[in-house]
Amino acid sequence: MKRVLLTAIPALATRLVSTLAHASAPVGTAVSTVTVAPAPTPEPPPTAPPVAAPNAGAIEPALPVPVMDDLLLIVVGLMLMAVAFRSLRYSKDAQKLLSIAALGGSLTLVGVGADRSIANGIMDNPIAPTCEGVDITVSDATTANSVTNNCESDQEVLNIESETVNFEECTELQVRPENEGTCEAGLTLAPGEICETDIFTPEDSGVCI
């Protein structure tokens, strides 16, 4: 049981750090404004006369595949881990191979669950219900944010502006290469598509004494 707790501590600690990081409000922050509007509809190309297609039969719609959330993945992984450790102590050689496989699978589930918990910490900014043009305000651009087109039409990113709030005059914002987002002026988001905004990092400009 001690081995199970020692293995689970990194995953649970990662989840706790992720939650605290997104829940705490910084003294200073950066605010980004993403302006979006319906994308212009391109002129349709001339079409050829329709050609009758052979009747290939109706295609049945795909059935939804149930998935587990991050917390359930961690719980299942810990349960498998406990079973694997218990089997390793009292089983024969053939069963030990199965126990080792179960242990590897449990570690994978715990890791995926912890990774999902971090991904779920990204702040989502939907465009709807204002799908005819809106300024989306990202209140804290120093953390991960995304813009989701949950409208029924294509939406175009017209402009992105950023400014500092409650920072000292000598502090400036930098976007490191690894924190560059995919949202940019001129980008068209189809219904259901998502883009990430830049993550700004406060840097000391050296102007203040």
C-alpha positions as CSV (number, residue, x, y, z in Angstrom):
1,M,0.0,0.0,0.0
2,K,2.9,2.3,0.7
3,R,4.2,1.8,-2.8
4,V,0.8,2.7,-4.2
5,L,0.7,5.9,-2.2
6,L,4.3,6.8,-3.3
7,T,3.4,6.2,-7.0
8,A,0.2,8.3,-6.8
9,I,1.7,11.3,-5.0
10,P,3.3,12.8,-8.1
11,A,0.0,12.7,-10.1
12,L,-2.0,14.1,-7.2
13,A,0.6,16.8,-6.6
14,T,0.5,17.8,-10.3
15,R,-3.3,18.1,-10.1
16,L,-3.1,20.2,-6.9
17,V,-0.4,22.5,-8.4
18,S,-2.4,23.0,-11.6
19,T,-5.6,23.9,-9.6
20,L,-3.8,26.4,-7.4
21,A,-2.0,28.0,-10.3
22,H,-5.2,28.7,-12.1
23,A,-7.2,29.7,-9.0
24,S,-4.7,32.3,-7.7
25,A,-5.0,35.9,-8.9
26,P,-1.7,37.7,-9.8
27,V,-0.9,41.2,-8.5
28,G,-0.4,42.4,-12.0
29,T,-1.7,40.8,-15.2
30,A,-2.1,41.3,-18.9
31,V,-5.5,41.7,-20.7
32,S,-5.9,40.7,-24.3
33,T,-8.9,41.7,-26.5
34,V,-9.6,39.4,-29.4
35,T,-12.0,41.0,-32.0
36,V,-13.9,38.4,-34.1
37,A,-16.6,38.8,-36.7
38,P,-18.4,36.5,-39.2
39,A,-16.0,35.5,-42.0
40,P,-16.9,36.7,-45.5
41,T,-18.7,34.1,-47.5
42,P,-16.6,33.3,-50.7
43,E,-18.3,33.2,-54.0
44,P,-19.2,29.6,-54.9
45,P,-17.4,28.2,-58.0
46,P,-19.5,27.2,-61.0
47,T,-20.9,23.8,-60.6
48,A,-21.3,21.0,-63.2
49,P,-24.6,19.3,-63.7
50,P,-25.2,16.7,-61.0
51,V,-24.3,13.2,-61.9
52,A,-26.5,10.4,-60.5
53,A,-24.5,8.3,-58.1
54,P,-25.0,4.6,-57.7
55,N,-27.0,3.6,-54.6
56,A,-24.4,2.3,-52.3
57,G,-26.8,1.8,-49.4
58,A,-27.3,4.0,-46.3
59,I,-24.4,4.5,-44.0
60,E,-25.3,4.1,-40.4
61,P,-24.1,7.0,-38.1
62,A,-21.2,6.3,-35.9
63,L,-22.1,5.5,-32.3
64,P,-20.7,7.8,-29.6
65,V,-17.8,6.3,-27.7
66,P,-18.0,6.7,-23.9
67,V,-14.9,8.1,-22.3
68,M,-13.8,8.5,-18.7
69,D,-12.9,11.9,-17.2
70,D,-9.5,12.7,-15.6
71,L,-10.5,11.9,-12.0
72,L,-12.0,8.6,-12.9
73,L,-8.9,7.7,-14.9
74,I,-6.7,8.4,-11.8
75,V,-9.0,6.3,-9.6
76,V,-9.1,3.3,-12.0
77,G,-5.3,3.6,-12.4
78,L,-4.8,3.5,-8.6
79,M,-7.1,0.5,-8.3
80,L,-5.2,-1.4,-11.0
81,M,-2.0,-0.5,-9.3
82,A,-3.1,-2.0,-6.0
83,V,-4.2,-5.2,-7.7
84,A,-0.9,-5.5,-9.5
85,F,1.2,-5.0,-6.4
86,R,-0.8,-7.6,-4.5
87,S,-0.6,-10.1,-7.3
88,L,3.2,-9.7,-7.7
89,R,3.7,-10.7,-4.0
90,Y,1.7,-14.0,-4.1
91,S,1.5,-15.1,-7.8
92,K,3.5,-17.5,-9.9
93,D,5.8,-16.5,-12.8
94,A,3.2,-16.6,-15.5
95,Q,0.8,-14.5,-13.4
96,K,3.6,-12.1,-12.5
97,L,3.9,-11.1,-16.2
98,L,0.2,-10.2,-16.2
99,S,0.6,-8.3,-13.0
100,I,3.5,-6.3,-14.5
101,A,1.3,-5.5,-17.5
102,A,-1.5,-4.3,-15.3
103,L,0.9,-2.2,-13.3
104,G,2.1,-0.5,-16.5
105,G,-1.4,0.1,-17.6
106,S,-2.3,1.6,-14.2
107,L,0.6,4.0,-14.4
108,T,-0.4,5.1,-17.9
109,L,-4.0,5.8,-16.7
110,V,-2.8,7.9,-13.8
111,G,-0.5,9.8,-16.1
112,V,-3.2,10.5,-18.6
113,G,-5.6,11.6,-15.9
114,A,-3.1,14.0,-14.5
115,D,-2.3,15.4,-17.9
116,R,-6.0,15.9,-18.7
117,S,-6.4,17.8,-15.4
118,I,-3.7,20.2,-16.5
119,A,-5.3,20.6,-20.0
120,N,-8.7,21.2,-18.4
121,G,-7.1,24.2,-16.6
122,I,-7.0,26.2,-19.9
123,M,-9.6,29.1,-19.7
124,D,-12.0,28.8,-22.6
125,N,-13.5,31.9,-24.2
126,P,-16.5,31.0,-26.4
127,I,-17.7,33.4,-29.2
128,A,-21.4,32.6,-28.9
129,P,-24.0,33.8,-28.3
130,T,-22.7,37.0,-30.0
131,C,-21.9,35.5,-33.4
132,E,-22.3,38.8,-35.4
133,G,-19.1,40.4,-34.1
134,V,-17.7,40.7,-30.6
135,D,-14.7,41.7,-28.6
136,I,-13.6,38.8,-26.4
137,T,-11.7,40.0,-23.3
138,V,-9.1,37.6,-21.9
139,S,-8.8,38.9,-18.4
140,D,-5.6,37.2,-17.5
141,A,-3.3,36.7,-20.6
142,T,-0.4,35.5,-18.4
143,T,-2.1,32.0,-18.3
144,A,-3.3,29.7,-21.0
145,N,-6.5,30.8,-22.8
146,S,-8.3,29.7,-25.8
147,V,-11.0,31.0,-28.1
148,T,-13.7,28.6,-29.3
149,N,-16.0,29.2,-32.3
150,N,-19.2,27.6,-30.9
151,C,-21.3,29.5,-33.6
152,E,-22.9,27.9,-36.6
153,S,-20.9,30.0,-39.1
154,D,-17.2,30.7,-39.7
155,Q,-15.7,33.4,-37.6
156,E,-12.6,35.5,-38.5
157,V,-10.1,37.0,-36.0
158,L,-9.9,40.6,-37.0
159,N,-7.5,42.0,-34.4
160,I,-5.7,41.2,-31.1
161,E,-4.7,43.9,-28.6
162,S,-2.9,43.4,-25.3
163,E,-2.2,45.7,-22.3
164,T,-0.8,45.5,-18.8
165,V,-2.9,46.0,-15.7
166,N,-1.5,46.9,-12.2
167,F,2.1,46.3,-13.2
168,E,4.9,48.7,-12.3
169,E,6.2,51.0,-15.1
170,C,9.5,49.1,-15.4
171,T,7.7,45.8,-16.1
172,E,7.1,44.8,-19.7
173,L,5.4,41.7,-21.2
174,Q,7.2,39.2,-23.3
175,V,5.8,36.3,-25.3
176,R,8.4,33.5,-25.2
177,P,8.6,31.3,-28.3
178,E,7.1,28.3,-26.5
179,N,4.2,30.4,-25.4
180,E,3.1,31.7,-28.8
181,G,-0.5,31.0,-29.5
182,T,-2.3,30.1,-32.7
183,C,-4.8,33.0,-32.6
184,E,-3.7,35.7,-35.0
185,A,-5.3,38.4,-37.2
186,G,-6.8,37.0,-40.4
187,L,-7.4,33.5,-38.9
188,T,-10.7,31.9,-39.8
189,L,-12.2,29.5,-37.3
190,A,-14.7,27.0,-38.6
191,P,-17.6,26.0,-36.3
192,G,-16.1,23.9,-33.4
193,E,-12.5,25.1,-34.0
194,I,-10.3,26.5,-31.3
195,C,-7.2,28.7,-31.2
196,E,-4.9,29.5,-28.3
197,T,-3.9,33.1,-27.4
198,D,-0.4,34.2,-26.5
199,I,0.8,33.7,-23.0
200,F,2.6,36.8,-21.7
201,T,5.4,36.6,-19.2
202,P,6.3,39.7,-17.1
203,E,9.9,40.8,-17.5
204,D,11.9,43.6,-15.8
205,S,12.8,46.2,-18.4
206,G,15.5,47.7,-16.2
207,V,14.0,51.2,-16.5
208,C,13.0,51.6,-12.9
209,I,15.6,52.1,-10.2
